[in-house]
Amino acid sequence: MTDNLDDPVVKARIVRALLVVTPVLMVGIYAFAILQNASQPIAFLLSGLSAAMGLGTAAAIHWLGSGSRHVFTAVAALVALIAFLTGR
Protein backbone atom coordinates (compact mmCIF):
# COMPACT_ATOMS: atom_id res chain seq x y z
CA MET A 1 0.00 0.00 0.00
CA THR A 2 1.61 3.22 -1.12
CA ASP A 3 -0.72 5.59 0.75
CA ASN A 4 0.56 7.25 3.89
CA LEU A 5 -1.94 6.38 6.61
CA ASP A 6 -0.73 9.26 8.76
CA ASP A 7 -2.11 11.78 6.25
CA PRO A 8 -5.57 12.78 7.59
CA VAL A 9 -7.12 13.05 4.12
CA VAL A 10 -5.91 9.61 3.02
CA LYS A 11 -6.92 8.07 6.34
CA ALA A 12 -10.41 9.60 6.11
CA ARG A 13 -10.89 8.29 2.55
CA ILE A 14 -9.85 4.76 3.47
CA VAL A 15 -12.03 4.68 6.60
CA ARG A 16 -15.00 6.08 4.67
CA ALA A 17 -14.53 3.47 1.93
CA LEU A 18 -14.40 0.67 4.51
CA LEU A 19 -17.55 1.93 6.20
CA VAL A 20 -19.38 2.02 2.84
CA VAL A 21 -18.18 -1.44 1.76
CA THR A 22 -18.93 -3.21 5.07
CA PRO A 23 -22.73 -3.60 4.57
CA VAL A 24 -22.18 -4.81 1.00
CA LEU A 25 -19.62 -7.30 2.29
CA MET A 26 -22.02 -8.49 4.97
CA VAL A 27 -24.87 -9.11 2.52
CA GLY A 28 -22.51 -10.73 -0.01
CA ILE A 29 -21.03 -13.14 2.53
CA TYR A 30 -24.52 -14.09 3.72
CA ALA A 31 -25.67 -14.74 0.14
CA PHE A 32 -22.60 -16.82 -0.72
CA ALA A 33 -23.00 -18.88 2.45
CA ILE A 34 -26.66 -19.58 1.66
CA LEU A 35 -25.75 -20.48 -1.94
CA GLN A 36 -23.26 -23.03 -0.60
CA ASN A 37 -26.03 -24.65 1.48
CA ALA A 38 -24.89 -23.35 4.86
CA SER A 39 -27.53 -23.24 7.56
CA GLN A 40 -29.04 -19.86 8.26
CA PRO A 41 -27.39 -19.38 11.69
CA ILE A 42 -23.96 -20.20 10.23
CA ALA A 43 -24.52 -17.80 7.32
CA PHE A 44 -25.57 -15.09 9.77
CA LEU A 45 -22.48 -15.79 11.91
CA LEU A 46 -20.19 -15.51 8.88
CA SER A 47 -21.79 -12.26 7.77
CA GLY A 48 -21.48 -10.86 11.30
CA LEU A 49 -17.80 -11.81 11.40
CA SER A 50 -17.21 -10.11 8.06
CA ALA A 51 -18.90 -6.95 9.36
CA ALA A 52 -16.78 -7.07 12.50
CA MET A 53 -13.63 -7.40 10.40
CA GLY A 54 -14.56 -4.45 8.20
CA LEU A 55 -15.49 -2.22 11.13
CA GLY A 56 -12.45 -3.34 13.12
CA THR A 57 -10.17 -2.50 10.21
CA ALA A 58 -11.75 0.92 9.85
CA ALA A 59 -11.39 1.57 13.59
CA ALA A 60 -7.75 0.46 13.66
CA ILE A 61 -6.85 2.70 10.72
CA HIS A 62 -8.79 5.63 12.21
CA TRP A 63 -7.19 5.36 15.64
CA LEU A 64 -3.67 4.15 14.83
CA GLY A 65 -2.93 5.34 11.30
CA SER A 66 0.31 3.73 10.10
CA GLY A 67 0.59 1.76 13.34
CA SER A 68 -2.44 -0.28 12.35
CA ARG A 69 -0.16 -2.43 10.17
CA HIS A 70 1.30 -3.92 13.34
CA VAL A 71 -2.17 -4.73 14.65
CA PHE A 72 -3.08 -6.48 11.40
CA THR A 73 0.16 -8.49 11.47
CA ALA A 74 -0.51 -9.57 15.07
CA VAL A 75 -4.09 -10.60 14.24
CA ALA A 76 -2.92 -12.61 11.21
CA ALA A 77 -0.28 -14.36 13.30
CA LEU A 78 -2.83 -15.14 16.02
CA VAL A 79 -5.31 -16.57 13.51
CA ALA A 80 -2.55 -18.68 11.92
CA LEU A 81 -1.51 -19.98 15.35
CA ILE A 82 -5.10 -20.89 16.25
CA ALA A 83 -5.56 -22.64 12.88
CA PHE A 84 -2.33 -24.57 13.41
CA LEU A 85 -3.27 -25.63 16.95
CA THR A 86 -6.76 -26.75 15.97
CA GLY A 87 -5.49 -28.62 12.92
CA ARG A 88 -7.56 -26.77 10.34
Contacts in CASP RR format, 6 or more apart in sequence:
PFRMAT RR
TARGET T0000
AUTHOR 0000-0000-0000
METHOD contacts of the structure
MODEL  1
MTDNLDDPVVKARIVRALLVVTPVLMVGIYAFAILQNASQPIAFLLSGLS
AAMGLGTAAAIHWLGSGSRHVFTAVAALVALIAFLTGR
3 10 0 8 1.000
3 14 0 8 1.000
4 10 0 8 1.000
4 66 0 8 1.000
5 11 0 8 1.000
5 14 0 8 1.000
5 61 0 8 1.000
5 65 0 8 1.000
5 66 0 8 1.000
5 67 0 8 1.000
5 68 0 8 1.000
5 69 0 8 1.000
6 65 0 8 1.000
6 66 0 8 1.000
11 61 0 8 1.000
11 62 0 8 1.000
11 65 0 8 1.000
14 58 0 8 1.000
14 61 0 8 1.000
15 58 0 8 1.000
15 61 0 8 1.000
15 62 0 8 1.000
18 54 0 8 1.000
18 55 0 8 1.000
18 57 0 8 1.000
18 58 0 8 1.000
18 61 0 8 1.000
19 55 0 8 1.000
19 58 0 8 1.000
21 54 0 8 1.000
22 50 0 8 1.000
22 51 0 8 1.000
22 54 0 8 1.000
22 55 0 8 1.000
22 58 0 8 1.000
23 51 0 8 1.000
25 50 0 8 1.000
25 51 0 8 1.000
25 54 0 8 1.000
26 47 0 8 1.000
26 48 0 8 1.000
26 50 0 8 1.000
26 51 0 8 1.000
27 47 0 8 1.000
28 47 0 8 1.000
29 43 0 8 1.000
29 46 0 8 1.000
29 47 0 8 1.000
29 48 0 8 1.000
29 50 0 8 1.000
30 43 0 8 1.000
30 44 0 8 1.000
30 46 0 8 1.000
30 47 0 8 1.000
33 42 0 8 1.000
33 43 0 8 1.000
33 46 0 8 1.000
33 47 0 8 1.000
34 40 0 8 1.000
34 43 0 8 1.000
38 46 0 8 1.000
57 68 0 8 1.000
57 72 0 8 1.000
60 68 0 8 1.000
60 71 0 8 1.000
60 72 0 8 1.000
61 68 0 8 1.000
64 71 0 8 1.000
END
